Amino acid sequence: MKIELTKEQLAALVKLAYLGNRMANDWRTDDVIEEYDEVESLVLETARKHGLGDYVEFDEETHKAIPSGELEEKMTEAVDFYNDNTFWDQLIYRMADRDYVRKFGDEALDEIYTERGMERERPLIEKYEKEFNDNGLDRVEIRRDN
């Protein structure tokens, strides 16, 4: 298979490969998804051959092209934006899910993704959206029950 890209498109593909592999493998140790590492390395090697060597380093141990510090630095803003938004989204939905179970019981989880369940959970989500939009983490505390 052959794909033709402009240099700008290849640069965008390098960034996408980096972001995708980072999302898939960053927190893995023994269970790295090798096929993603391989594709990222292939894209990086192609980028190096076509004048985008600033994005690429060579790992002597694995004999693979890997992202350079420059690429990682260039992608910091996108990664930080994603992580920040994911954090708030997860916090809101996990808190709402917790309150949903407290209010309606464990058996109600079977319907949480139905129209009825989403309708019942919406006020809980909105409560946490407002709270975190207005106050961030300022009012979040760990309660000690003893």
N, C-alpha and C positions, 0 to 999 in steps of 0.2 A: 504494500500500500504506500502511496506517496501523497503527501499533503504539501501544498505550496503556500508559504506565508511570506508576508513582507517582514522586514526586520522589526518593525513596530509590533506586528502581530506575534512574532516569535517572542519578543520581550514580554508581551501580555501573557502568552502561554507559559513562559518561565514563571511568572508571578503566580499564575493560577495553579501550576503544578506544585510550586512551593507551598502555597496556602493549603491546597488539598491534602498534600502529604503531611503537612504539619498538623492539620486537624485530625487526620486519621491516625497518625503515629506518635505524636508528641508525648503522650502519656504512657506509651507502651514500652516495655523492656524486653520481656521474653517472647512476646506475641506480636512483634512488628509485622505489619502487612507488607511482605516483601515485594509483591507486585507493584505497589505504589512507590516504594523506594526505587525499584527498577525503572519505572516510567519517568519518575522525576530525574533520575540520573541520565536517562536517555535524552530527555528534553534539555537538560543542562549541558550535556556534551554537544548536542546539536547547536545550542546557543553559543558555546565557546567557539565552535568551528565557523560560526557566522558573525563574528565580531562582537559578541556579548560576553566576553571573557571576564568582565568585572563582576558578573553575577555568579561566577563558577570558581570553585577550588577543587583540587584533586586529593582524595583521601588515599594515602599510600597503603594503608592497612587493608582497605576493602577494594582498592583499585577502581573506585567509582568517582564520578563527578558529583560534588555536593554543593549546596548553596554557600555562597561566600558571605562573609560578614557584611559586605556592602548590600547584598540582596536582602539579608535579614534586616538590616537597618532600614532599608528603603520600604520594607513591608511592615514595619513596626506600627505605623499609624493604622493601617487596615486591620492588623491583628488586635491592637488595643481597642479599636472601635467595636469589632466583633465580640471580643471578650467582655467588654463593658455592657453591651446590650444583651448579651446572652446571660450574664450574671443577673441583671435586673429582671429579665423575662423569667428565668428559672426560679428566682426568689419569689416573685409574685405568684406564679402558678403553683409552686410547691406549698406555699403558705395557704393559698386558696384551696388546694386539694386536701391539705391537712384539716382545715376548718370544715370543708365539705363532709369529710368522714366523721368529724366530731358532731356535726349537726344532723346528718342524715344516716349515719351508721355505715359499717363496712359493706353491707349488702348493696348500698346505693352506688358503690364504685362500678357495679355492672352497667349502670346507666349513665355514667358520667360523660360519655362521649355521644350520648343521644341528644336529641333536641331538648327533651325535658331536663336532662342532667346539666347541659350547658346553660339552660335558662336558670336553673337553680344555683349554679356556680357563678354566673355573671356578676351578681352583686358582691360576692367575695373577692373576685378578681378586681373589680372596680375599687373596692375599699383599699386593697393593697397598692394598686396603681396610684391612687390619690396620695396615700400615705408616703410612699417612696418618692413620688414626684415632689411632694411638698417638703419632706424632711430627710430624704436619703436614709442613712442608717442611724441618724442621731437619736431616734427613740427606740431602737432595737436593743433589747437587754436579754441576758440569759437569766431566767428565773430559777432560783434555788428553792426546791420544795421542802427542804429539811430544816 
